[in-house]
Amino acid sequence: MSQTEVLIIGAGPTGLTLALWLHKQGVAVRIIDYAEAPSKNSRAVAVHARVLELYHQIDLADDLNGFGYPLLASNIWIDGKHYATVPLSDFGKKLTPYPYMLMLSQEDHEKILENRLRSLGICVERCTKLKHYVEHGSKITATLVRETYGSEIICDASWIVGCDGARSIVRHEIGADFEGETYEPLFYIADIEAGSGDCYNPGFNGEAHIRMLGEKYNVILPFCNGKRIRLIGTMVPESYQQTVDLSTPNPQLKFEDVEPEIRAVTGIEIKKLHCFSTYRCHHRIADKFRKGRAFIAGDAAHIHSPVGGQGMNTGIMDAVNLAWKLAAIERRTFALDVIGATDQGFTMLTSKGFWPYLVRQWLLPYGVPIVTKLEYVKHQIFRRGSQLICTYRGSHVSQAASGWGAVQPGDRLPWANLDSGDNFSSLRHIAWQLHVYGYPPADLEKWCILNDVLLTVIDWDPHHGKVGLKKHAVYLLRPDQYIAGIFEGPSVNSMLNDYFSSRELTY
Ligand SMILES: Cc1cc2nc3c(=O)[nH]c(=O)nc-3n(C[C@H](O)[C@H](O)[C@H](O)COP(=O)(O)OP(=O)(O)OC[C@H]3O[C@@H](n4cnc5c(N)ncnc54)[C@H](O)[C@@H]3O)c2cc1C
């Protein structure tokens, strides 16, 4: 029998991030996974700005940047003709220290997280499977099975978190429904190296390429320092019905079945195939993220279509949120929003009919190059794609909205970068803290010393106003960098006391 505070099931990106954040906050964790090692299957390759901002909190962003490949531009092709190059770095400029999409294989990403965890003295217990758990009183008791010996281990914990992927046992045990559906189109995914003569091929120039060809669509994403490319494409039944029945749930397609089409659509000479698989996408969300002492997070709680590469990123943000024990209901609202947006995008790209046709043939080739020249549009696209837009307005831990302007309680603290430094430096401290831009109220420092809460006072600059911050206001920040409340006036100290006592929170 062993004991821990939090038992984490699954060492994918969600479980590993959760373990890192909990450990950083002094919570004892145990993390198990039935796999021997991180999966080599091709899965996520895109890490978004919001996740890098959060990794900065635990000094991990530089490690990822060191291994990853920043994607700076994307091209749009319709029926073989090049229509636009969209410079991604322009989109997020001034919004974040990480104005790009970082390309890094999920396997390498997981290895970086696991190595960091190991360096902190926590080893993922591999070849170990959750069989079931029971909850009684103030703890849960889980039965784990060591696959190699078939031996059973009993583990007591205060909490159990299922980061155990789409087929989650924990989700099953909490009795959550997994509502949603499976998309009709069959996708292929291939990681390849191109022949040397093809380095001049526009599909292999270190940028992303989105190609629409009739109803088919195909994406080329460079990674591995631009030396490899990930090809993702839809397969239409007409091309393959001679050899393979695509209507079955898992059609057995081989790379040879799609290779001629890949060559025809992309013009790429394939030198080496690293991996190939076909899959059908789903979009589903659990009807609850928690029951008693059990939570679910990541793919166990929601799965997405691949448009926008949001699944892993959303799971990592679930983990950071859960790590300071917020009610999971807050994350369900955001996950629903992401699923809604990616579902619309996916359906537009892959369906038949007038509107999808209009988007593919007119909006993408002619509209996108024009509207993406507008600063406002670029920022809005980046904010959504990179999850900077995530907000917890209206959550019970967010103070009610008031006349604060664009930035309200529940929002991410906006990034304000000045020549003298930025306002994210103090955020490495994973705890409640206060920011004031201008002069703090007279007794605030005393309150902070008394309650051991970090206070950062930054000289007011007009740029702070431009990003939505208010002069002399007191920003109460949650441990995950979101604004819990904004206070002003002579009685800020009692407002802070009220905020914590009315929500039964401690700092
Ligand atoms: C082809 C493809 C491309 C994708 N591209 C992107 C992208 O570009 N960007 C993006 O953000 N997302 C992308 N995704 C989604 C992304 O891969 C997932 O969202 C992500 O893996 C979810 O992480 P997770 O940790 O929640 O779950 P998983 O990665 O599924 O990890 C779950 C872990 O739990 C373990 N486990 C399961 N059951 C048990 C048990 N009973 N006991 C012990 N261990 C257990 C498993 O072995 C596994 O290691 C893509 C997915 C696919 C399939």
Ligand as a Chemical Component Dictionary entry (heavy atoms), coordinates in Angstrom:
data_LIG
# 
_chem_comp.id                   LIG 
_chem_comp.type                 NON-POLYMER 
_chem_comp.pdbx_formal_charge   0 
_chem_comp.three_letter_code    LIG 
# 
loop_
_chem_comp_atom.comp_id 
_chem_comp_atom.atom_id 
_chem_comp_atom.alt_atom_id 
_chem_comp_atom.type_symbol 
_chem_comp_atom.charge 
_chem_comp_atom.model_Cartn_x 
_chem_comp_atom.model_Cartn_y 
_chem_comp_atom.model_Cartn_z 
_chem_comp_atom.pdbx_ordinal 
LIG C1  C1  C 0 -2.715 12.652 -36.070 1  
LIG C2  C2  C 0 -2.865 13.595 -34.927 2  
LIG C3  C3  C 0 -2.345 14.883 -35.013 3  
LIG C4  C4  C 0 -2.504 15.771 -33.961 4  
LIG N1  N1  N 0 -1.970 17.038 -34.043 5  
LIG C5  C5  C 0 -2.104 17.910 -33.005 6  
LIG C6  C6  C 0 -1.471 19.196 -33.018 7  
LIG O1  O1  O 0 -0.781 19.574 -33.965 8  
LIG N2  N2  N 0 -1.627 20.001 -31.928 9  
LIG C7  C7  C 0 -2.356 19.604 -30.834 10 
LIG O2  O2  O 0 -2.490 20.387 -29.884 11 
LIG N3  N3  N 0 -2.923 18.370 -30.778 12 
LIG C8  C8  C 0 -2.812 17.520 -31.821 13 
LIG N4  N4  N 0 -3.337 16.254 -31.738 14 
LIG C9  C9  C 0 -4.027 15.828 -30.503 15 
LIG C10 C10 C 0 -3.023 15.383 -29.424 16 
LIG O3  O3  O 0 -2.195 14.347 -29.891 17 
LIG C11 C11 C 0 -3.787 14.943 -28.184 18 
LIG O4  O4  O 0 -4.721 15.962 -27.852 19 
LIG C12 C12 C 0 -2.847 14.694 -26.987 20 
LIG O5  O5  O 0 -2.063 13.550 -27.183 21 
LIG C13 C13 C 0 -3.654 14.520 -25.699 22 
LIG O6  O6  O 0 -2.768 14.322 -24.641 23 
LIG P1  P1  P 0 -3.237 13.580 -23.323 24 
LIG O7  O7  O 0 -2.044 13.574 -22.426 25 
LIG O8  O8  O 0 -4.503 14.170 -22.844 26 
LIG O9  O9  O 0 -3.611 12.093 -23.795 27 
LIG P2  P2  P 0 -2.694 11.006 -24.508 28 
LIG O10 O10 O 0 -1.593 11.650 -25.269 29 
LIG O11 O11 O 0 -3.617 10.091 -25.231 30 
LIG O12 O12 O 0 -2.014 10.227 -23.297 31 
LIG C14 C14 C 0 -2.761 9.332  -22.497 32 
LIG C15 C15 C 0 -1.784 8.413  -21.798 33 
LIG O13 O13 O 0 -2.504 7.619  -20.856 34 
LIG C16 C16 C 0 -2.008 6.291  -20.885 35 
LIG N5  N5  N 0 -3.113 5.433  -20.378 36 
LIG C17 C17 C 0 -4.347 5.251  -20.918 37 
LIG N6  N6  N 0 -5.088 4.437  -20.140 38 
LIG C18 C18 C 0 -4.314 4.108  -19.071 39 
LIG C19 C19 C 0 -4.524 3.288  -17.911 40 
LIG N7  N7  N 0 -5.690 2.657  -17.667 41 
LIG N8  N8  N 0 -3.505 3.159  -17.035 42 
LIG C20 C20 C 0 -2.323 3.780  -17.256 43 
LIG N9  N9  N 0 -2.070 4.553  -18.318 44 
LIG C21 C21 C 0 -3.051 4.740  -19.217 45 
LIG C22 C22 C 0 -1.629 6.055  -22.349 46 
LIG O14 O14 O 0 -0.633 5.040  -22.471 47 
LIG C23 C23 C 0 -1.094 7.434  -22.749 48 
LIG O15 O15 O 0 0.309  7.545  -22.600 49 
LIG C24 C24 C 0 -3.191 15.350 -32.792 50 
LIG C25 C25 C 0 -3.701 14.044 -32.704 51 
LIG C26 C26 C 0 -3.543 13.170 -33.759 52 
LIG C27 C27 C 0 -4.092 11.771 -33.653 53 
# 
loop_
_chem_comp_bond.comp_id 
_chem_comp_bond.atom_id_1 
_chem_comp_bond.atom_id_2 
_chem_comp_bond.value_order 
_chem_comp_bond.pdbx_ordinal 
LIG C1  C2  SING 1  
LIG C2  C3  SING 2  
LIG C2  C26 DOUB 3  
LIG C3  C4  DOUB 4  
LIG C4  N1  SING 5  
LIG C4  C24 SING 6  
LIG N1  C5  DOUB 7  
LIG C5  C6  SING 8  
LIG C5  C8  SING 9  
LIG C6  O1  DOUB 10 
LIG C6  N2  SING 11 
LIG N2  C7  SING 12 
LIG C7  O2  DOUB 13 
LIG C7  N3  SING 14 
LIG N3  C8  DOUB 15 
LIG C8  N4  SING 16 
LIG N4  C9  SING 17 
LIG N4  C24 SING 18 
LIG C9  C10 SING 19 
LIG C10 O3  SING 20 
LIG C10 C11 SING 21 
LIG C11 O4  SING 22 
LIG C11 C12 SING 23 
LIG C12 O5  SING 24 
LIG C12 C13 SING 25 
LIG C13 O6  SING 26 
LIG O6  P1  SING 27 
LIG P1  O7  DOUB 28 
LIG P1  O8  SING 29 
LIG P1  O9  SING 30 
LIG O9  P2  SING 31 
LIG P2  O10 DOUB 32 
LIG P2  O11 SING 33 
LIG P2  O12 SING 34 
LIG O12 C14 SING 35 
LIG C14 C15 SING 36 
LIG C15 O13 SING 37 
LIG C15 C23 SING 38 
LIG O13 C16 SING 39 
LIG C16 N5  SING 40 
LIG C16 C22 SING 41 
LIG N5  C17 SING 42 
LIG N5  C21 SING 43 
LIG C17 N6  DOUB 44 
LIG N6  C18 SING 45 
LIG C18 C19 SING 46 
LIG C18 C21 DOUB 47 
LIG C19 N7  SING 48 
LIG C19 N8  DOUB 49 
LIG N8  C20 SING 50 
LIG C20 N9  DOUB 51 
LIG N9  C21 SING 52 
LIG C22 O14 SING 53 
LIG C22 C23 SING 54 
LIG C23 O15 SING 55 
LIG C24 C25 DOUB 56 
LIG C25 C26 SING 57 
LIG C26 C27 SING 58 
# 
